[in-house]
Amino acid sequence: MTRFFNSLVRITLSLAALSWGTTVWAQMETLRIQDYPGIGNVLVRVAIANGYCEKQGIKCELKTIPAAPLGIQTLMAGDIEVAFGPSEVVIQAGNKGADLKIIGNGARDSIFFLMAGAHIETPNAAKGYPAVMADLKGKKIGVTARGSGAEFQLLDMLKGAGLSGSDVTIVPVGAPNTALPAIANKQIDALMLFAPMDGFCAAMKVCRVLVDPRKGEGPKEITQLNGAAGPMTVRGEFSQKKGSTLDAFAKAMRESEAFAQNPANFNAVLKVINDTFKIDGPAGASAVEASLRNSIGGSRFSLDPKALQAAADYLHRTAQIDKSVDTSKLLQLR
């Protein structure tokens, strides 16, 4: 009888614990956060894998949305809580009246870099930027989507070299998984894209990086973005109502940043990326690793307000927005 009673107590306690855990999980605030195919939103991927969000009492979910304008649209529709994309796209949306607040960075350094297909000659490559841009005149250049941050930065590079968008043909090619066959099959001649496309270039020899703003290459309008290149953005109303949730999110991101920036944890971060974005074969594995090594230094949550204002000033100066924007009004850093 005693044995039966003890077993009953254990079962009751186990059921109570299970019920309590389920209730706590159900009460957690869920944040749906934009991600991209490839290396993507490193800070959030690491935070989810290491349990940093749950530690702060929130649930983080990644939603793959491969273009920044679509991410902002999805955010404004209420289908995600946090958008992640180039500062130019956020500023453009804010200029058009979207009520947005930037809470931090997903990536401090420039997200995009310019690559040439292995099939085209670039005799000015050794001279670097801006001379190398002349080699792309008349070529087909891929971007994630028309009106995307990739296109804006491509236009910046062209303008800085005395060219314009009319000197090339701009083609939407999507994320790296769809851009790779496009350049490998010579459907396009060059690409303005994000990681792990640089890894593909290194591992598969189908392309090569020509201009890398992460290394300070390119026009100052782009290199000055290093510090606020890929902000995380929420709706203004959400920021007002859910301040404590966003504070918890920020704590999780800072813990994730500390983990990712520790060189001893590189292999652990690489495993997180491989678990969430798998490319079969040794070439694919090499591509992801090379790309992560190139970009991990920029996986930081802190944002430089001067870099964000520099982006807005340039957009206004080049008539990509119709009025000057005080970006401090977009900021609600956590």
C-alpha positions in Angstrom: 0.0 0.0 0.0 2.8 2.4 0.9 4.6 1.6 -2.4 1.3 2.3 -4.3 0.9 5.6 -2.4 4.4 6.7 -3.1 4.0 5.9 -6.8 0.8 7.9 -6.9 2.5 10.9 -5.3 5.3 10.7 -7.9 2.9 10.6 -10.8 0.8 13.4 -9.4 3.9 15.6 -8.9 5.2 14.8 -12.4 1.8 15.7 -13.9 1.8 18.9 -11.9 5.3 19.8 -13.1 4.3 19.1 -16.7 1.2 21.2 -16.4 3.2 24.1 -14.8 5.8 23.9 -17.5 3.2 23.9 -20.3 1.4 26.9 -18.6 4.7 28.9 -18.3 5.5 28.2 -22.0 2.0 29.3 -23.0 2.4 32.5 -21.1 5.7 33.4 -22.7 5.6 36.3 -25.1 6.5 35.1 -28.6 8.6 37.2 -30.9 8.6 36.3 -34.6 11.8 37.6 -36.1 12.9 37.9 -39.7 15.6 35.6 -41.0 17.3 35.0 -44.3 18.5 31.8 -46.1 22.2 31.4 -45.5 24.1 32.7 -42.5 21.0 34.8 -41.7 20.3 36.3 -38.3 23.2 34.9 -36.4 22.4 36.5 -33.0 18.9 35.1 -32.9 19.9 31.7 -34.2 22.5 31.4 -31.5 20.1 32.7 -28.9 17.5 30.1 -29.8 20.0 27.3 -29.8 21.5 28.2 -26.5 18.2 29.0 -24.7 18.9 32.7 -24.1 15.4 33.8 -25.1 13.7 31.3 -22.7 16.1 32.4 -20.0 14.7 35.9 -20.3 11.1 34.6 -20.3 10.4 35.0 -24.0 10.1 32.7 -27.0 12.0 33.6 -30.2 10.8 32.2 -33.5 12.6 32.8 -36.8 10.6 33.4 -40.0 12.5 33.2 -43.3 11.7 36.3 -45.4 14.4 36.7 -48.1 14.1 40.4 -48.9 14.1 43.4 -46.7 11.2 45.3 -48.2 9.0 42.2 -47.8 10.2 42.0 -44.2 9.0 45.5 -43.5 5.7 44.8 -45.2 5.3 41.7 -43.1 6.2 43.6 -40.0 3.6 46.3 -40.7 1.0 43.7 -41.4 1.6 42.3 -37.9 2.8 38.9 -39.1 6.2 39.3 -37.5 7.4 41.4 -34.5 11.0 42.1 -35.5 12.3 42.9 -39.0 16.0 42.5 -39.9 17.4 44.3 -42.9 19.5 47.1 -44.3 19.1 50.5 -42.7 18.3 52.1 -46.1 15.1 50.1 -46.4 14.1 51.0 -42.8 14.8 54.7 -43.5 12.9 54.6 -46.8 9.8 53.1 -45.0 10.0 55.6 -42.2 10.2 58.4 -44.7 7.0 57.2 -46.2 5.2 57.3 -42.9 5.7 53.8 -41.5 5.7 54.0 -37.6 9.0 52.1 -37.0 11.5 51.9 -34.1 15.0 50.5 -34.3 15.9 48.6 -31.2 19.4 47.4 -32.1 21.5 45.7 -34.7 21.4 42.2 -36.2 24.6 43.0 -38.1 26.8 46.1 -37.6 28.9 45.7 -40.8 27.6 46.0 -44.3 25.4 43.0 -45.3 26.1 43.2 -49.0 29.2 42.8 -51.2 29.7 42.8 -54.9 30.9 39.7 -56.8 31.7 38.9 -60.4 31.1 35.7 -62.2 34.1 33.5 -63.0 33.1 33.8 -66.6 33.7 37.5 -67.0 37.0 39.4 -67.1 37.7 42.2 -64.7 41.0 43.8 -65.8 40.6 46.6 -63.3 40.2 44.3 -60.3 43.7 44.9 -59.1 43.0 48.6 -59.0 40.1 48.1 -56.6 37.2 50.4 -56.2 36.1 52.6 -58.0 38.1 51.5 -61.1 36.8 47.9 -61.1 33.2 49.1 -61.6 34.0 50.0 -65.2 34.4 46.3 -65.9 30.7 45.8 -65.1 29.4 48.3 -67.6 26.8 46.7 -69.8 26.6 43.6 -67.6 23.7 41.8 -65.9 23.9 42.3 -62.1 21.8 40.3 -59.7 20.2 41.7 -56.5 17.9 40.1 -54.0 14.8 42.0 -55.2 14.1 45.3 -57.0 13.9 48.1 -54.4 15.9 46.1 -51.9 18.9 47.2 -49.9 21.1 45.3 -52.3 19.9 47.4 -55.2 20.3 50.7 -53.3 23.9 49.8 -52.4 24.7 48.6 -56.0 23.5 52.0 -57.2 25.7 53.7 -54.6 28.7 51.8 -55.9 27.9 52.7 -59.5 27.4 56.3 -58.7 30.6 56.5 -56.8 32.4 55.3 -59.9 30.7 57.8 -62.2 28.1 55.3 -63.5 24.4 54.8 -63.0 21.8 52.1 -62.9 21.2 52.6 -66.6 24.8 51.4 -67.3 23.9 47.9 -66.2 20.9 45.6 -66.2 19.6 44.9 -62.7 18.1 41.4 -62.2 16.2 40.1 -59.1 17.7 36.7 -58.2 16.5 36.2 -54.6 18.7 34.6 -51.9 22.0 32.8 -52.3 20.3 29.4 -52.9 18.7 30.8 -56.1 21.5 33.3 -57.0 24.1 30.6 -57.1 22.7 28.7 -60.1 22.0 32.0 -61.9 25.7 33.0 -61.8 27.0 29.5 -62.2 24.9 29.1 -65.4 26.0 32.6 -66.6 22.5 34.0 -66.6 23.9 37.0 -64.7 27.5 38.4 -64.8 27.7 39.8 -61.2 25.9 39.8 -57.9 25.2 42.2 -55.1 24.3 39.8 -52.3 24.8 38.6 -48.8 26.5 35.7 -47.0 27.1 32.8 -47.7 27.5 33.9 -51.3 31.1 34.9 -50.6 31.6 31.4 -49.3 30.2 29.9 -52.5 32.6 32.1 -54.4 35.6 30.8 -52.4 34.5 27.1 -52.3 33.0 26.6 -55.7 35.0 29.0 -57.9 31.9 30.2 -59.7 32.4 33.8 -58.7 34.8 36.1 -56.8 34.3 39.1 -54.5 35.2 42.4 -56.1 34.2 45.0 -53.6 33.7 44.2 -49.9 32.4 47.0 -47.7 33.0 44.9 -44.6 36.7 45.5 -45.3 36.2 49.2 -45.9 36.0 48.9 -49.7 33.5 50.9 -51.7 32.1 54.5 -51.5 32.0 56.1 -48.1 28.2 56.2 -48.3 28.4 52.5 -47.8 31.4 52.1 -45.6 30.0 54.7 -43.2 27.1 52.3 -42.7 29.4 50.0 -40.8 27.9 50.3 -37.3 24.2 50.4 -38.4 24.1 48.2 -41.5 21.4 45.7 -40.5 19.1 47.0 -37.7 16.4 45.1 -36.0 13.2 47.0 -36.3 9.7 46.8 -34.6 6.4 48.7 -35.0 6.2 51.9 -33.0 3.0 50.7 -31.3 4.6 47.4 -30.3 7.6 49.2 -28.9 5.3 51.3 -26.7 3.2 48.4 -25.4 5.8 45.7 -25.1 8.9 47.5 -23.7 9.6 44.8 -21.1 9.5 42.1 -23.8 11.9 44.0 -25.9 14.2 44.6 -22.9 14.2 40.8 -22.4 15.0 40.3 -26.1 17.9 42.8 -25.9 19.3 40.9 -22.9 19.1 37.6 -24.9 20.8 39.3 -27.9 23.7 40.6 -25.8 24.3 37.2 -24.3 24.2 35.7 -27.8 26.7 38.4 -29.0 29.1 37.6 -26.2 29.0 33.9 -27.1 29.4 34.5 -30.8 32.3 37.0 -30.4 34.3 34.6 -28.3 36.7 32.9 -30.8 36.6 29.7 -28.7 33.0 29.3 -29.6 33.4 29.6 -33.4 32.8 25.9 -34.0 29.7 26.0 -31.8 28.3 28.9 -33.8 29.2 27.2 -37.0 27.2 24.1 -35.8 24.2 26.4 -35.1 24.4 27.8 -38.7 24.8 24.3 -40.2 21.8 23.0 -38.2 19.6 25.8 -39.5 21.0 26.1 -43.1 22.4 22.9 -44.5 24.3 22.8 -47.8 25.2 19.2 -48.8 28.7 18.2 -49.8 32.1 19.3 -48.8 32.0 22.4 -51.0 28.8 23.5 -49.3 30.3 23.0 -45.8 33.4 25.0 -46.8 31.2 27.8 -48.2 29.3 28.2 -45.0 32.4 28.2 -42.9 34.2 30.7 -45.0 31.2 33.0 -45.1 30.8 32.8 -41.3 34.4 33.7 -40.7 34.0 36.7 -43.0 30.9 38.0 -41.3 30.9 36.9 -37.7 32.8 40.0 -36.5 29.7 42.1 -37.4 27.2 40.0 -35.4 26.7 42.6 -32.7 23.6 44.1 -31.2 24.9 47.6 -30.4 24.2 50.2 -33.0 26.1 53.4 -33.9 23.6 56.3 -34.3 26.1 58.3 -36.4 26.2 55.5 -39.0 22.4 55.4 -39.2 22.2 59.2 -39.7 24.9 58.9 -42.4 22.7 56.5 -44.3 19.7 58.9 -44.2 21.8 61.9 -45.2 23.1 60.0 -48.3 19.6 58.8 -49.3 18.4 62.4 -49.1 21.4 63.9 -50.9 20.9 61.4 -53.8 17.1 62.1 -53.9 16.3 58.5 -52.9 14.1 60.1 -50.2 12.3 63.4 -50.6 13.2 65.0 -47.3 15.8 65.0 -44.6 15.2 62.4 -41.9 16.3 62.8 -38.3 17.1 59.1 -37.6 17.2 59.8 -33.8 13.4 59.6 -34.0 13.6 56.1 -35.4 15.8 55.0 -32.5 14.6 53.3 -29.4 17.7 51.3 -28.6 17.4 48.8 -25.8 
